């Protein structure tokens, strides 16, 4: 059983790797270098082994990574693969689902935000009803009616602010706009729990 963490040439990738190593000692964690991401993901699609794929943070707009869109669409249809997105990864998954990405009203870099979760989201993800998380983003998955309809059509649960959809999930998917591994995020290991439980 393996975890593959895709590195989009971002310094936070090492923080995620450290958090995963602390929280996932039972699993092999593999770091996928940027130039190898597409090839590795395509190879995982063609296996039947239960695997977690984490699309990490990185620079730029999701459109800069158009070469991954079809691959992500295929992963989302694979029951043996669990897909997790963090920051840029969150936006890449959203883009593959057809959701609209846009600039934040106010870009945030290294700021902690507190959110109130619904009872369902809190229960499903085994999180407290109030969370504090660290964000670094100038783009976001926009909170608009069309995006909500697409998520609901795909049986995906989500949490949102007035501006953005900052969290969404289903059976083999979880995605965060924020950085779960950050020092500004409460209970960082808990945010990886749903992914890890997929392998058990």
C-alpha positions as CSV (number, residue, x, y, z in Angstrom):
1,X,0.0,0.0,0.0
2,X,1.5,3.3,-1.1
3,X,1.1,7.0,-0.9
4,X,2.3,9.1,-3.8
5,X,2.9,12.8,-3.1
6,X,3.2,14.9,-6.3
7,X,5.7,17.8,-6.0
8,X,4.8,20.9,-8.1
9,X,8.2,22.4,-7.2
10,X,6.9,24.0,-4.0
11,X,8.8,24.3,-0.7
12,X,5.7,23.2,1.3
13,X,5.9,19.8,-0.3
14,X,8.6,18.8,2.2
15,X,6.4,19.9,5.1
16,X,3.6,17.7,3.8
17,X,6.0,14.8,3.4
18,X,7.1,15.3,7.1
19,X,3.5,15.4,8.3
20,X,2.7,12.3,6.3
21,X,5.7,10.4,7.6
22,X,4.7,11.2,11.2
23,X,1.0,10.3,10.6
24,X,1.5,7.3,8.2
25,X,4.3,5.1,9.5
26,X,2.4,2.0,8.2
27,X,2.6,3.0,4.6
28,X,5.3,3.7,2.0
29,X,5.4,7.3,1.0
30,X,6.8,8.1,-2.4
31,X,7.7,11.6,-3.6
32,X,7.0,12.2,-7.3
33,X,9.1,14.8,-9.0
34,X,7.4,17.3,-11.2
35,X,8.7,16.0,-14.5
36,X,7.5,12.5,-13.7
37,X,4.0,13.3,-12.4
38,X,2.0,12.5,-15.6
39,X,3.8,9.3,-16.3
40,X,3.5,8.1,-12.7
41,X,-0.2,8.9,-12.4
42,X,-1.0,7.2,-15.7
43,X,0.9,4.1,-14.5
44,X,-1.2,4.0,-11.2
45,X,-4.4,4.2,-13.2
46,X,-3.5,0.9,-14.8
47,X,-2.9,-1.0,-11.6
48,X,-5.4,-2.4,-9.2
49,X,-3.5,-1.7,-6.0
50,X,-5.2,0.6,-3.5
51,X,-3.2,3.8,-3.6
52,X,-3.4,7.4,-2.3
53,X,-2.4,10.2,-4.7
54,X,-1.7,13.7,-3.2
55,X,-1.6,16.6,-5.6
56,X,0.4,19.2,-3.6
57,X,0.7,22.9,-3.6
58,X,2.6,24.9,-6.2
59,X,2.8,28.1,-8.2
60,X,0.7,29.3,-11.1
61,X,-2.9,28.8,-12.4
62,X,-4.4,25.4,-12.9
63,X,-4.5,26.1,-16.6
64,X,-0.7,26.0,-16.5
65,X,-1.1,22.3,-15.8
66,X,-3.6,21.5,-18.6
67,X,-1.6,18.4,-19.5
68,X,-2.8,16.7,-16.2
69,X,-6.5,17.4,-16.6
70,X,-7.5,14.3,-18.5
71,X,-5.4,12.1,-16.2
72,X,-7.1,13.6,-13.1
73,X,-10.5,12.9,-14.7
74,X,-9.5,9.3,-15.2
75,X,-8.2,9.0,-11.6
76,X,-11.5,10.2,-10.3
77,X,-13.2,7.2,-12.0
78,X,-10.8,4.7,-10.5
79,X,-12.2,3.0,-7.3
80,X,-8.7,1.7,-6.3
81,X,-7.3,5.2,-6.2
82,X,-7.8,7.9,-3.5
83,X,-7.2,11.5,-4.7
84,X,-6.3,14.3,-2.3
85,X,-5.6,17.9,-3.3
86,X,-3.9,20.7,-1.3
87,X,-4.0,24.3,-2.5
88,X,-2.9,24.1,-6.2
89,X,-3.9,20.4,-6.0
90,X,-7.4,21.5,-4.8
91,X,-7.7,23.8,-7.8
92,X,-6.5,21.1,-10.3
93,X,-9.1,18.6,-9.1
94,X,-11.8,21.3,-9.2
95,X,-10.8,22.3,-12.7
96,X,-10.9,18.6,-13.8
97,X,-14.5,18.5,-12.4
98,X,-15.4,21.5,-14.5
99,X,-15.5,24.0,-11.6
100,X,-14.6,27.6,-12.2
101,X,-11.4,29.0,-10.6
102,X,-10.9,32.7,-10.1
103,X,-8.8,35.3,-8.3
104,X,-9.5,35.9,-4.6
105,X,-10.9,39.2,-3.6
106,X,-8.0,39.5,-1.3
107,X,-5.0,37.2,-1.8
108,X,-3.9,35.5,1.4
109,X,-0.4,34.2,2.2
110,X,0.4,32.7,5.5
111,X,-2.8,33.7,7.3
112,X,-4.9,31.5,9.6
113,X,-8.7,31.5,9.2
114,X,-11.4,29.9,11.3
115,X,-14.4,28.1,9.8
116,X,-17.5,26.6,11.1
117,X,-18.3,23.1,9.6
118,X,-21.8,21.6,9.2
119,X,-22.7,18.7,11.4
120,X,-22.4,16.3,8.4
121,X,-19.0,17.5,7.3
122,X,-17.7,17.4,10.9
123,X,-19.0,13.9,11.4
124,X,-17.9,12.5,8.0
125,X,-14.3,13.9,8.4
126,X,-14.1,13.3,12.2
127,X,-13.2,17.0,12.6
128,X,-14.4,19.4,15.3
129,X,-17.2,21.7,14.3
130,X,-14.8,24.7,14.3
131,X,-11.4,24.5,12.6
132,X,-8.5,27.0,12.2
133,X,-6.5,26.5,9.0
134,X,-3.6,28.3,7.3
135,X,-4.0,29.6,3.8
136,X,-1.7,30.7,1.0
137,X,-3.6,31.5,-2.1
138,X,-4.4,34.2,-4.6
139,X,-6.8,31.9,-6.6
140,X,-9.7,29.9,-5.4
141,X,-12.6,27.6,-6.4
142,X,-15.4,30.2,-6.6
143,X,-18.5,29.8,-4.5
144,X,-21.1,30.2,-7.3
145,X,-24.3,28.3,-8.1
146,X,-22.8,26.5,-11.1
147,X,-19.9,25.1,-9.1
148,X,-22.3,23.9,-6.3
149,X,-24.5,22.2,-8.9
150,X,-21.6,20.3,-10.4
151,X,-20.4,19.2,-7.0
152,X,-23.9,18.0,-6.0
153,X,-24.3,16.2,-9.4
154,X,-21.1,14.2,-8.6
155,X,-22.3,13.4,-5.0
156,X,-19.5,15.5,-3.6
157,X,-20.0,17.2,-0.2
158,X,-18.4,20.6,0.3
159,X,-17.8,23.5,2.7
160,X,-17.7,27.1,1.6
161,X,-17.3,30.7,2.5
162,X,-19.0,33.6,0.8
163,X,-16.2,33.7,-1.6
164,X,-14.9,30.2,-2.2
165,X,-15.4,26.4,-1.8
166,X,-12.5,25.6,0.4
167,X,-13.1,21.9,1.0
168,X,-14.9,19.1,-0.8
169,X,-14.9,15.3,-0.6
170,X,-16.5,12.0,-1.5
171,X,-15.7,8.3,-0.9
172,X,-12.3,8.3,-2.8
173,X,-11.6,12.1,-2.8
174,X,-10.8,14.9,-0.4
175,X,-9.5,18.3,-1.3
176,X,-8.4,21.4,0.7
177,X,-7.7,25.0,-0.4
178,X,-5.8,25.4,2.8
179,X,-2.6,23.8,4.0
180,X,-3.4,21.0,6.5
181,X,0.3,20.4,7.3
182,X,0.9,24.1,8.3
183,X,1.8,25.2,11.8
184,X,-1.2,27.5,11.6
185,X,-3.6,24.6,11.1
186,X,-5.2,22.9,14.1
187,X,-5.1,19.1,14.2
188,X,-3.0,18.7,11.0
189,X,-2.8,14.9,11.2
190,X,-6.6,14.7,11.3
191,X,-6.9,16.2,7.9
192,X,-5.1,13.2,6.4
193,X,-7.2,10.6,8.3
194,X,-9.8,10.1,5.6
195,X,-7.1,9.4,3.0
196,X,-5.3,6.9,5.3
197,X,-8.5,5.1,6.1
198,X,-8.9,4.3,2.4
199,X,-5.9,2.0,2.7
200,X,-7.1,0.1,5.8
